[in-house]
Amino acid sequence: MDTESTYSGYSYYSGRSRGSHRHGERSRDHHKSRSKDGSRSEKSVTINAPPAEPLLGDSSVLGEEVQDDNWGETTTAVTGTSEHSLSQEDIVRITKDLEDSVGLDCRRYFSLTLAVVLGLLVFLTPLAFLALPHLLWPDKLLVCGTACEGLFISVAFKLLILLLAVWALFFRAPRAGLPRVFVFRALLAVLVLLFVVSYWLFYGVRILDSQDENYQGIVQYAVSLVDALLFIHYLAIVLLELRQLQPAFSVCVTRSTDGETRHYNLGQLSIQRAALAIIENYYRDFSVHNPALLTASKSRAAKHLAGLKVYNVDGPGNNAATGLAHSQSRAMIAAAARRRDTNHNELYYEEAEHERRVRKRKARLVVAVEEAFTHIKRMQEEEQKKAPGDVMDPREAAQAIFPSMARSLQKYLRTTRQQHCHSMESIQQHLAFCITNNMTPKAFLESYLNPGPTLQYGRERWLARQWTLVSEASVTSGLKEGAIFLLKCIDFSLVVTTKRIPYIQLSEEFIDPKSHKFVLRLQSETSV
Amino acid sequence: MSSFLSQLHFQLSCALQQRIEICKLRQGEHLILGFSIGGGIDQDPGQNPFSEDKSDKGIYVTRVTPGGPAEVAGLMMGDKVMQVNGWDMTMVTHDQARKRLTKKNEDIVRLLVTRKSLEQAVRHSMM
């Protein structure tokens, strides 16, 4: 029913992104939830007395009464999918998908500028250490001997390696915008900053002030700085990349609408990074969410409630909410039991009939497609010179044979309620693709007979920017045994439960290869 | 009273085991006894259908030829052969048992057998 009341146990996270509400998002959410329930034909006026939920981010919620008439206002959780990360990004790639970046650019650009400043500071510091003595007191400096010049080469190459390493680790297009700051990156940035600042302090006090003449010592100091930076980079690799590789938790991900479940093994991650990994796996493994398949169960549920109308004559109740809810549900269950229930019978025959229809349409479709494919033949090289007349490229060939299978394909898609997933243009494109790559009719049909993962379909189904992380624990805290959180998309959500992978104790048993000996089992009978 | 009891005891211990005397029959150049044996310490005791204890590796009578000397002497299928002419048969291999029964210079074999039904019959009569 109320999809929101099921989350009464969870508190919506709040706080940091309050300032970055995307108002466009909110109104879209409102509209969607309103229209969703407008479509349900018969809705009984059940009075929900939800427990006091700390729903945050919406001022209207705090004034929520027992009569839950304006529940439409209270459904919005703050969508915190801001593009916030501390990575040193390629500036060019930021400007993709402008429509969703309203109001967030300042946060993103702030982190980007911070990262750029830090990077410049890190790279220019050793060079500054080396150059400043020459600029400030060139006459007092001792001549740089061979060892010192050798150190120059060392500094140069180490800086080059550091540059490449930083490019490899940090110069990547951000793959996601997480709700909270990436704790390890922030820690590393702070560490680097502190480190460089302390080196500068030492340099300023001991070398600049006293105008040290020992240039070799200064060069060695710069080399030690670069060495330490390389070690910090090693620390960054370990913290950011290596630590979560060893699997420690097994998460069970269930889609709330149809119960499709998968299990994944994750390492020690914070909840938001685990959510990111799960969503990326969702796009690969779960079949596409098709709301049209759920209408049958919804109509059944509506029919159940249609017969019963329950009114609360006591007004906004002061009685214990649970007591009220109990008596309501008991009354409804009793009434339902008394009614003669033939729903299971209907369901059974309906499903059998649907099965039959689908199979018939599928048979017709397969035959039509196979026949259509026989009209096309790949032209060989020699023939190209002989008959230049009727030559078609793949798109034209697809358009030529499409009409003969269009009708049966359309009927099949309608029966399996997939017709809105595939547009005619996309079907023709797929057909051209299959023809180009010498695929059989069966290969062409595979994507229509079985629902594939979400990425297979058009971009409008991806909904990659609509994910919300709903969690009781802080999203930057690590995964723990028994952690439960939700990943909400617009009209479905993924329920994630965590279990620790058990500690495995493996013992050894040695078998001597010579110990494999066998005897015959005899049972003979002799007559005497 | 005590003599009665001792007599009963004697009967018990004798009745649990039966002595059977079989005269071999000459058929052509073979002397046959008219039954088949199974079991032995080199055999698989689990497949013996007649034994109560499936780890019993003794020699059992698996078949009695109808009208043969063994049937005439009163040997029954399922009997466990304990001794043959004084030779112990509880710890012998299958081949040794066969040899002890088919010695060419003996015309008569005296078997000591035990039978499940005997024990049951005695127990019933005791009650």
Interface residues (C-beta under 8 A of the other chain):
Chain A: R521 L522 Q523 S524 E525 T526 S527 V528
Chain B: I32 L33 F35 S36 I37 G38 D42 Q43 D44 Q47 N48 T62 R63 T65 H94 R98 L101 T102
